[in-house]
Amino acid sequence: MSTTLLGNETKGSKQGISNIEQFILEKGKPFPKLNIKGFAKEVASVLKEKGPISDEQVRNEIILRGLSNIDESEPDWTFFCAHVQLDGYYKEAAKNRGYDEKEKYGSLLTLIQTLTEKGIYNPVLLERYTEAQIQELEKEIQSERDKLFTYIGLLTLADRYLATDHDKNVYELPQERFMIIAMTLMMNETKKKRVALVKEAYWALSNLYMTVATPTLANAGKTYGQLSSCFIDVIEDSLDGIYGNNHDVARLSKNGGGIGVYLGKIRSRGASIKGFKGISAGVIAWMKQLNTTAVNVDQLGQRQGAIAAYLDVWHKDIFTFLEARLNNGDERVRTHDLFTGVCIPDLFMEVVENRGEWHLFDPHETQQVMGYSLEDFYDENEEIDENGNRIVSGTFREKYFECVNNPILSRTTVPAIEIMKSIMISQLETGTPYMFYRDEVNRQNPNKHEGIIYCSNLCTEIAQNGSTTSIVEEKTKDGLILVTKQPGDFVVCNLSSINLARAIPANVIERLVPIQVRMLDNVIDLNDIPVLQAKLTNEKYRAVGLGTFGMHHLFAKKGIYWESQEAVDYVQEVYENVAYHAIKASMELSKEKGHYPLFTGSEWQDGTYFDNKGYENLENAQHDWKGLKQDVAVYGMRNGYVMCVAPNSSTSIIAGSTASIDPIFNVKYSEEKKNYKIPVTAPEIDHNTFEFYKKTAYMVDQHWSIKQNAMRQRFIDQAISFNIYVRNDITARDLLDIHLDAWKSKLKTTYYVRSKSGQEIEDCDSCHS
């Protein structure tokens, strides 16, 4: 252990204590508002009584006492503690890597060579970059940017993402993680531009203007894991389809992916199998199987798999599906470790509002009797009448009423409000099901020429075409068994998020978004996805998900109240700017590298996407949308899907901001880490921002959050992880009003209903970006 803190004096001696005080005073220089001098004397006095202790113990004592001082009036203690923690990381890395600890950062080339030899880094880094290039990139590393981290942000990054050796010894430091990510994501760029693009990506990451998704943050440059966040599969109603999906889910879960599965094609309980009536076990039986996979196939040894199952609200198994996560009842039909989502057409919400009857069908019988599947249709048309009412029409309701009026087709008829009650009861107890408004999702799908969107993912922000994979043939040849599959669209999304509270005030959006979109696009080609149909889908659509976090943080910095029209108007300003630059960046990449394979015939190509969004008629528009629409038609889009907003709660912690688009939970709270709690305050809280943080998540009117989200959704081609926060004494009528408002406001999805009743809700880690 280094002797920097205590010198060569006897532990606990006067000289040793003096060194401790000097160390604290040095680390406290950037924080003139804190009483560092008094703190140093207090800590030194305590340590004097403890006798001989190590430098690590000294640092821990300083940090624990510093953390105890964190509150709304003195939030900077978190940065002071981070500086002390950094001192320990620098010294450990220097010791393990054999360089002078005064340098803070050692040789980047030596680090890459060492961790490559140890089997941690992928050898391709040394193949793609010369020693001279790596040494040039080393000069870009700015150790001062480590001081941007809060204590909880630094600890989260170090504990979960920095590369260590196999014995968990510190090797990689924060700025080196950012540089390795940049080098990895740019390594297939042309030699002429590669190093310059790495520098630009490092600039974006190291300034905390953006974050990459958790799998990319953890795995980029390493020999294990994949880089994508989200996957969605549509399960075929066959034994091969069901077990094939389970196999695919297990492989993805092992590699750190969050997964959504659509169960709407699977026949209901009691349906016929090969003509034998009453045989099918229904969707719950297969959910039990998925539940076992989620528990037993963990994500890189860190946490169990995360899977969301979606079912249509007209499926005969809907009631048992809605009860699957409840704590009471028959455990044989419970799947506590799966998350659930309900696919809801406009017609159902209309019937709920009018307190009408709703009919439930078996998808297998419907296919046999009617010759089509209800889930393959949606209502395409929407108009606003002279009274401002939405008038929806289309093929789904036509087919639905054909099924209702067919005397041969069996059905279960219930009051629609009873299903809605079951949805809300489950939400208040478990947080789920998520709500997936399938008609709005598909009406806004820029790639409807190639398919339909059946459901969303684990965090409800992904909205992309999906379809089933089928086995076409199995045969033997030369002693081998060959299986031929017809691949469906197995959705993949690659996520990254803008730190609004840093990027907007710094006025870097125009510079940031192009490098961010390029990084995301490169993930598609670099990723080694273990499920081949997912790999093919990734290449067909080249879907990316550029998102944002830090909304409440930005409001507070700008002096904007959450519950205000000013907030809604500012959301338009922010997201118009982000959307314009994201679409433009994808168009420019298309010029350079070619458009995604399915661009022809898309609504990007014919301009319908821009028309449907009304971009050319925006009030107070900042950009030339007509010109961009024309450029996209001529030059194409590199990516079939471009934007979504993920939950990014853990990466927002690393970046020192607020999660996603959510209001803060509390002005001050505690993050639990192992055996202790770390106090955290709202970011940049002071006498100016406190006023705008006062109304926290469970206090704000959810209808104002919906107004913001409706405006935000106008600029996002996919969807948004939108949490609904309610008090535990909320009435059924009030919760129903929130859902009706979300639907009428044309939101595509809603995420958790977070009830202030004490239940713990676990976020998807894969979508944190």
Disulfide bonds with the S-S distance in Angstrom:
none
